[in-house]
Amino acid sequence: MAGGTANLAIRTASRTGARAASPLVKWTLIAVALVFLTLILLLPLGVVAIEALSEGLGVFTSAITDPVARNAIALTLLVAAISLPASILFGLCASWAITKFRFPGKQLLITLIDLPFSISPVIAGMVFVLLFAANDRSLFGGWIQSSNLRVIFAVPGIVLATMFVTFPFVARELIPLMQAQGKDEEEAAVSLGAHGLSTYLRVTLPNIKWGLLYAVILCNARAMGEFGAVSVVSGHIEGKTNTMPLHIEILFNDYQTAAAFAVAALLVLMAVGTIIAKSYVEWRAARDASIPR
Amino acid sequence: MLDAALQPVPRKSRSILPGFGLTMGYSLAYMSLLVLLPLAALALTAAKLSLPEFWDVLTHPRTLAAYRLSIGGALIAALLNTIFGVIIAWVLTRYTFPGRRIVDALVDIPFALPTAVAGIALTAVYAPTGWLGKPLASLGIQAAYNSTGIIIAMMLVSLPFVVRTLQPVLEEFDPELEEAADTLGAGRISIFFRVVLPALTPAILTGFALAFAKSIGEYGSIIFISSNMPGKTEIAPLLIMKRLEAFNYPAAAAIAVGLLAVSFILLLIINLLQAWTRRSASL
């Protein structure tokens, strides 16, 4: 993702065989690739579906309609609903400032934006424990203890940790895209008297819409599926601070395997839906790019 | 005329586009509060330790074992992924076969699949009672609850980084170079190793580094397939977690700082490699 998706518009199907490969080499390599992907990806995905239904449809439905599970689903959706707009707003602002203006330290800023991608999820969660845990050891602990606000082992911490890990997604996708597009169109619009906001909405946004959508889709998957960072700050309070991935962990460790895989199946559906939506966006972006404007 | 041409182009200090102050201000404020302040908290907490104490935490046998497992496992996982990633990227860009588009989309699944789901699924497959684990166990191979399982999990989560870094480079690669080598009588293997591979090297290294960086910090998919035994199968992020749970914040922060140092050096290398990739692609 880091780096690869920047080529969204470029990745049109330009496949050329330099020369007809020998069928033996070709099919051996294809077989190696497929066996590898089956062992490491397809088999685990298939197992989720089979294990989810291993104790019958009844166990499956009760596992995902159980009040605690419903609570986890609601919390997961809430966390995504907050962290997604936050990443979008930051991404739109940062990409505008970085790609349309000159200023010193630009490369440093781009590197800083990438930081959360290269930080272990556990560290992403722990930094908020070090800041806000309700004890004397954290930096704001004294202040937190004297107030009614709880961040760690509560929903705000889960939201913060998710915002941290999803922070770069939109900016990361838009910056190379907008850098490639330059600023001529916006400058033309502004010099013809267009208002700043209307320039953005009518010139910039149409140019970046597929890249933006692409980033939002992947960002949402990460927000809904984040485990490590959220696990540190959650405290695993059943029915209160468990997101879907955390609920899966508890069920699995409690030997409620079928129930764990039932909830996991919902997240697999989310992941597959994400990939389908992402492929569609890539296809549309490639189609738009191939139509001369 | 000539004089005018030789004049340095006046640099416009101000763009005619609006909104710099607002967007830049918001971006910096948001990033400072959400990312930089928390990372400063990490440094401040680690700094509560004196230098010898800090060193003691980092060189504690349990810490060293955890680092060795996370870094060594990530190295092996990234290496294996690089080999198979090159094959997958090659197959996807050079060959047509039924289902190619589906396989292409499948490669992205780890980007969207929650790590906890990957973890329990891999455990169900590779545990000694699992789908593949059982036949493997009868062959005397244990693929879960040891470092093998940890490496399998790391490979799952980091595979797309390698494939997606290589694919665009392979797609852009000029087939005329291969044709020229072919015309000049080079053999197929010789063409791959002497024409294609050198052109791919920067992208391969970038993909390797990205996969390595991802694997080093991986937590969610590993803790299920690992037996999490201190000193044996305990990865560094899990040790950080244990120290946090014991309220030993300075030790947790120190271990995290050590892990981050490795990640940041990698980030630097990745940036340099990407610049190199761009340069060699533009040639």
Chai-1 contact restraints between the chains, C-beta under 6 A:
chainA,res_idxA,chainB,res_idxB,connection_type,confidence,min_distance_angstrom,max_distance_angstrom,comment,restraint_id
A,M1,B,F111,contact,1.0,0.0,6.0,A-B,restraint_1
A,G4,B,R164,contact,1.0,0.0,6.0,A-B,restraint_2
A,G4,B,T165,contact,1.0,0.0,6.0,A-B,restraint_3
A,N7,B,P168,contact,1.0,0.0,6.0,A-B,restraint_4
A,S14,B,E171,contact,1.0,0.0,6.0,A-B,restraint_5
A,R15,B,T93,contact,1.0,0.0,6.0,A-B,restraint_6
A,T16,B,P175,contact,1.0,0.0,6.0,A-B,restraint_7
A,A18,B,P175,contact,1.0,0.0,6.0,A-B,restraint_8
A,A18,B,E178,contact,1.0,0.0,6.0,A-B,restraint_9
A,A18,B,E179,contact,1.0,0.0,6.0,A-B,restraint_10
A,K26,B,Y95,contact,1.0,0.0,6.0,A-B,restraint_11
A,L29,B,I87,contact,1.0,0.0,6.0,A-B,restraint_12
A,L29,B,V91,contact,1.0,0.0,6.0,A-B,restraint_13
A,I30,B,V91,contact,1.0,0.0,6.0,A-B,restraint_14
A,I30,B,F97,contact,1.0,0.0,6.0,A-B,restraint_15
A,V32,B,I87,contact,1.0,0.0,6.0,A-B,restraint_16
A,A33,B,I87,contact,1.0,0.0,6.0,A-B,restraint_17
A,A33,B,I88,contact,1.0,0.0,6.0,A-B,restraint_18
A,A33,B,V91,contact,1.0,0.0,6.0,A-B,restraint_19
A,F36,B,F84,contact,1.0,0.0,6.0,A-B,restraint_20
A,I40,B,M155,contact,1.0,0.0,6.0,A-B,restraint_21
A,I40,B,L156,contact,1.0,0.0,6.0,A-B,restraint_22
A,L41,B,I109,contact,1.0,0.0,6.0,A-B,restraint_23
A,L43,B,V125,contact,1.0,0.0,6.0,A-B,restraint_24
A,P44,B,A121,contact,1.0,0.0,6.0,A-B,restraint_25
A,P44,B,L122,contact,1.0,0.0,6.0,A-B,restraint_26
A,P44,B,V125,contact,1.0,0.0,6.0,A-B,restraint_27
A,V47,B,A121,contact,1.0,0.0,6.0,A-B,restraint_28
A,V47,B,A124,contact,1.0,0.0,6.0,A-B,restraint_29
A,V47,B,V125,contact,1.0,0.0,6.0,A-B,restraint_30
A,V48,B,A121,contact,1.0,0.0,6.0,A-B,restraint_31
A,E51,B,A124,contact,1.0,0.0,6.0,A-B,restraint_32
A,F90,B,Y30,contact,1.0,0.0,6.0,A-B,restraint_33
A,C93,B,T23,contact,1.0,0.0,6.0,A-B,restraint_34
A,C93,B,Y26,contact,1.0,0.0,6.0,A-B,restraint_35
A,C93,B,S27,contact,1.0,0.0,6.0,A-B,restraint_36
A,A94,B,S27,contact,1.0,0.0,6.0,A-B,restraint_37
A,W96,B,T23,contact,1.0,0.0,6.0,A-B,restraint_38
A,A97,B,F20,contact,1.0,0.0,6.0,A-B,restraint_39
A,A97,B,T23,contact,1.0,0.0,6.0,A-B,restraint_40
A,A97,B,M24,contact,1.0,0.0,6.0,A-B,restraint_41
A,A97,B,S27,contact,1.0,0.0,6.0,A-B,restraint_42
A,K100,B,L17,contact,1.0,0.0,6.0,A-B,restraint_43
A,F101,B,S15,contact,1.0,0.0,6.0,A-B,restraint_44
A,F101,B,F20,contact,1.0,0.0,6.0,A-B,restraint_45
A,S118,B,A213,contact,1.0,0.0,6.0,A-B,restraint_46
A,S118,B,S263,contact,1.0,0.0,6.0,A-B,restraint_47
A,S118,B,L267,contact,1.0,0.0,6.0,A-B,restraint_48
A,S120,B,G217,contact,1.0,0.0,6.0,A-B,restraint_49
A,S120,B,P237,contact,1.0,0.0,6.0,A-B,restraint_50
A,P121,B,Y219,contact,1.0,0.0,6.0,A-B,restraint_51
A,V122,B,Y219,contact,1.0,0.0,6.0,A-B,restraint_52
A,V122,B,P237,contact,1.0,0.0,6.0,A-B,restraint_53
A,V122,B,I240,contact,1.0,0.0,6.0,A-B,restraint_54
A,V122,B,M241,contact,1.0,0.0,6.0,A-B,restraint_55
A,I123,B,A256,contact,1.0,0.0,6.0,A-B,restraint_56
A,M126,B,L244,contact,1.0,0.0,6.0,A-B,restraint_57
A,V127,B,P38,contact,1.0,0.0,6.0,A-B,restraint_58
A,V127,B,A41,contact,1.0,0.0,6.0,A-B,restraint_59
A,V127,B,L42,contact,1.0,0.0,6.0,A-B,restraint_60
A,V129,B,L244,contact,1.0,0.0,6.0,A-B,restraint_61
A,L130,B,A41,contact,1.0,0.0,6.0,A-B,restraint_62
A,L130,B,T45,contact,1.0,0.0,6.0,A-B,restraint_63
A,L130,B,Y249,contact,1.0,0.0,6.0,A-B,restraint_64
A,L131,B,P38,contact,1.0,0.0,6.0,A-B,restraint_65
A,L131,B,A41,contact,1.0,0.0,6.0,A-B,restraint_66
A,R137,B,F247,contact,1.0,0.0,6.0,A-B,restraint_67
A,R137,B,Y249,contact,1.0,0.0,6.0,A-B,restraint_68
A,L139,B,A41,contact,1.0,0.0,6.0,A-B,restraint_69
A,M163,B,L34,contact,1.0,0.0,6.0,A-B,restraint_70
A,E186,B,L17,contact,1.0,0.0,6.0,A-B,restraint_71
A,E187,B,I16,contact,1.0,0.0,6.0,A-B,restraint_72
A,V190,B,I16,contact,1.0,0.0,6.0,A-B,restraint_73
A,V190,B,L17,contact,1.0,0.0,6.0,A-B,restraint_74
A,G196,B,P18,contact,1.0,0.0,6.0,A-B,restraint_75
A,G196,B,G19,contact,1.0,0.0,6.0,A-B,restraint_76
A,A221,B,A112,contact,1.0,0.0,6.0,A-B,restraint_77
A,G225,B,P114,contact,1.0,0.0,6.0,A-B,restraint_78
A,F227,B,T115,contact,1.0,0.0,6.0,A-B,restraint_79
A,F227,B,A116,contact,1.0,0.0,6.0,A-B,restraint_80
A,F227,B,G220,contact,1.0,0.0,6.0,A-B,restraint_81
A,G228,B,Y219,contact,1.0,0.0,6.0,A-B,restraint_82
A,G228,B,G220,contact,1.0,0.0,6.0,A-B,restraint_83
A,P245,B,P114,contact,1.0,0.0,6.0,A-B,restraint_84
A,P245,B,A116,contact,1.0,0.0,6.0,A-B,restraint_85
A,I248,B,A116,contact,1.0,0.0,6.0,A-B,restraint_86
A,E249,B,A116,contact,1.0,0.0,6.0,A-B,restraint_87
A,F252,B,I120,contact,1.0,0.0,6.0,A-B,restraint_88
A,A260,B,I120,contact,1.0,0.0,6.0,A-B,restraint_89
A,A264,B,V117,contact,1.0,0.0,6.0,A-B,restraint_90
A,L267,B,P114,contact,1.0,0.0,6.0,A-B,restraint_91
A,L267,B,V117,contact,1.0,0.0,6.0,A-B,restraint_92
A,A271,B,A112,contact,1.0,0.0,6.0,A-B,restraint_93
A,A271,B,L113,contact,1.0,0.0,6.0,A-B,restraint_94
A,T274,B,A112,contact,1.0,0.0,6.0,A-B,restraint_95
A,I275,B,A105,contact,1.0,0.0,6.0,A-B,restraint_96
A,I275,B,D108,contact,1.0,0.0,6.0,A-B,restraint_97
A,I275,B,I109,contact,1.0,0.0,6.0,A-B,restraint_98
A,I275,B,A112,contact,1.0,0.0,6.0,A-B,restraint_99
A,S279,B,A105,contact,1.0,0.0,6.0,A-B,restraint_100
